[in-house]
Amino acid sequence: DFEKMAALTPSDEPYLTTSIFKLAKNRITWLMVLMISSTFTSMLIAGYEESLSVLLMMFVPRLMNTGGNAGSQASTLIIRGMAVGEIEFRDILKVWLREIGIAALCGLALGIVNFAQIYFMNGRDMNLSLTVSFALFFIIVIAKSVGCILPMVAKKLRIDPAIMASPMITTILDAASLLIYFSIARMLMGL
């Protein structure tokens, strides 16, 4: 399951005695799928290219990484809960509502620290600070939602939930993060 969560084809062979070609073969399929699926993310950036400033682009990695990490946290705990029998598909609404609460608390705390850091380090730019902080909050809410729901839906569809973990969730969240960020920037900064 850990290998699947890292977008690897599982192997029972010991690492040090497995050929590098077999190890590469076990990794390349998902890397290819994820690379090609990032085309949507590239298209989003290209769609906003004329209105994007270097200053706005500076925060894209922060938002995407935080979203990916938040989604991975949720999916890891949900997959573990399903594996040990603590969580069933019938619990999906309860799980999602709990994750929304967790996301709100985490998003609020991270948003406040993020706002202060950007405000004081980037010339007291209120619109920029609010834009990045609001985007961060909503990205965390979406990330926790996707991170808890996708593995549960996968299991219901008889797909191994581990495949819906980090790589797939991160790819989805990268695109969602940009869409949220650029939409908020358009509203608050008039882009």
C-alpha positions in Angstrom: 0.0 0.0 0.0 2.8 2.4 0.8 4.3 1.7 -2.7 0.9 2.4 -4.3 0.5 5.6 -2.3 3.8 6.8 -3.7 2.8 6.0 -7.3 4.9 2.8 -7.5 3.9 -0.6 -8.9 4.2 -2.9 -5.8 7.1 -5.3 -5.8 8.0 -8.1 -3.3 11.6 -8.2 -4.5 14.2 -6.7 -2.2 15.3 -3.3 -3.4 19.0 -3.9 -3.5 18.7 -7.1 -5.5 16.1 -5.8 -8.0 17.5 -4.5 -11.3 17.3 -0.8 -11.9 15.3 -1.4 -15.0 12.6 -3.2 -13.1 12.6 -0.5 -10.4 12.3 2.1 -13.1 9.5 0.1 -14.8 7.6 0.0 -11.5 7.7 3.8 -11.3 7.4 5.1 -14.8 3.7 4.4 -15.5 2.3 6.6 -12.7 5.0 9.2 -13.3 3.9 9.4 -16.9 0.2 9.6 -16.0 0.8 12.3 -13.5 3.0 14.3 -15.8 0.5 14.2 -18.6 -2.4 15.0 -16.2 -0.5 18.2 -15.2 -1.3 19.5 -18.6 -4.5 20.9 -17.1 -2.5 22.8 -14.5 -0.3 24.3 -17.2 -3.3 25.3 -19.2 -4.7 27.1 -16.1 -1.5 29.1 -15.7 -1.4 29.9 -19.4 -5.0 31.2 -19.2 -4.1 33.7 -16.5 -0.6 34.5 -17.9 -1.3 38.1 -18.9 -2.6 39.1 -15.5 -0.1 37.2 -13.4 2.6 39.1 -11.6 5.8 37.7 -10.4 4.7 38.5 -6.9 1.6 36.4 -7.3 3.5 33.5 -8.9 5.9 33.6 -5.9 3.2 32.0 -3.7 2.1 29.3 -6.1 4.5 26.6 -4.7 3.4 27.5 -1.1 -0.3 27.0 -1.9 0.2 23.9 -4.0 2.5 22.2 -1.5 0.3 23.0 1.5 -2.7 21.7 -0.4 -1.0 18.5 -1.4 0.3 18.0 2.2 -3.2 18.6 3.7 -4.8 16.2 1.2 -2.1 13.5 1.9 -2.6 13.8 5.6 -6.3 13.2 5.3 -6.0 10.3 2.8 -3.3 8.6 4.9 -5.5 8.7 8.0 -8.6 7.6 6.1 -6.9 4.7 4.3 -5.5 3.6 7.7 -8.9 3.8 9.3 -10.4 1.8 6.5 -7.6 -0.8 6.6 -8.2 -1.4 10.4 -12.0 -1.4 10.1 -12.6 1.9 11.9 -14.1 3.6 8.8 -16.7 2.3 6.4 -18.2 3.9 3.3 -21.4 4.6 5.2 -19.3 7.0 7.4 -18.4 9.2 4.4 -20.6 12.2 5.5 -19.4 11.9 9.1 -15.7 11.7 7.9 -16.1 14.6 5.5 -17.7 16.8 8.1 -14.9 16.0 10.6 -12.3 16.8 7.9 -14.1 20.1 7.1 -13.8 21.0 10.8 -10.1 20.1 10.9 -9.6 22.0 7.6 -11.2 25.1 9.0 -9.0 25.0 12.1 -5.8 24.3 10.2 -6.8 26.8 7.5 -7.5 29.5 9.9 -4.2 29.0 11.8 -2.1 28.8 8.7 -4.0 31.7 7.1 -3.3 34.0 10.0 0.4 33.2 10.1 0.5 33.4 6.3 -1.2 36.8 6.3 1.2 38.3 8.8 4.2 36.9 7.0 3.2 38.2 3.6 1.9 41.5 5.0 5.1 42.4 6.8 7.6 40.9 4.3 5.9 42.3 1.1 5.5 46.0 1.8 2.3 45.8 3.8 0.3 44.9 0.7 -3.2 44.1 2.1 -4.7 42.8 -1.1 -1.8 40.4 -1.7 -1.9 39.2 1.9 -5.6 38.6 1.8 -5.5 36.9 -1.6 -2.9 34.4 -0.6 -4.4 33.8 2.8 -8.0 33.3 1.7 -6.7 31.0 -1.1 -4.7 29.0 1.4 -7.8 28.6 3.6 -10.0 27.4 0.8 -7.3 25.2 -0.7 -6.9 23.4 2.7 -10.7 22.8 2.9 -10.7 21.4 -0.7 -7.6 19.3 0.0 -9.0 17.7 3.2 -12.3 17.0 1.4 -10.6 15.4 -1.6 -8.1 13.6 0.6 -10.9 11.9 2.7 -13.5 11.3 0.0 -11.4 9.9 -2.9 -10.0 6.9 -1.0 -13.5 6.0 0.3 -15.1 6.3 -3.1 -12.2 4.2 -4.6 -12.8 1.4 -2.1 -16.5 1.5 -2.8 -15.7 1.1 -6.5 -13.4 -1.8 -5.7 -10.3 0.2 -6.6 -7.4 0.0 -4.2 -7.7 3.2 -2.1 -3.9 3.5 -2.0 -3.9 4.4 -5.7 -6.0 7.5 -4.8 -3.5 8.6 -2.2 -0.8 11.2 -2.6 0.0 11.3 -6.3 -3.5 11.4 -7.6 -4.8 13.7 -4.9 -1.8 16.1 -5.3 -2.4 16.2 -9.1 -6.1 17.1 -8.6 -5.2 19.6 -5.9 -2.5 21.4 -8.0 -5.2 22.3 -10.5 -7.8 23.2 -7.9 -5.2 25.3 -6.0 -4.4 27.4 -9.0 -8.1 27.8 -9.9 -9.0 28.9 -6.4 -5.9 31.2 -6.1 -6.4 32.9 -9.5 -10.1 33.3 -8.9 -9.6 35.0 -5.6 -6.8 37.1 -7.1 -9.2 38.2 -9.8 -11.8 39.2 -7.2 -9.6 40.9 -4.7 -6.8 42.3 -6.9 -8.9 43.0 -10.0 -6.8 40.8 -12.3 
